[in-house]
Amino acid sequence: MRPEYQEYYRKLGLKLAYYRSQRNMTQKELAEKLQIKTEAVSRMENHAAGASLATLMRTAGLFGRKLSVIIE
């Protein structure tokens, strides 16, 4: 992963874990709702790997949040 992206992934992971915990969901439950592997949720939350845009859109919708993407 490129160093300049690490902070973005870290913040994303923290937000995903926060919203999931607010819903009292386990990583497994979130993975099932998103139709992805539990390991993928863990990687996203621990900022070891990015998620696809489609997965992020589904996640935002599940949590009643808005996804914003900025290209500068």
Secondary structure, DSSP 8 states (H G I E B T S, - for coil): --HHHHHHHHHHHHHHHHHHHHTT--HHHHHHHHTS-HHHHHHHHTTSS---HHHHHHHHHHTT--------
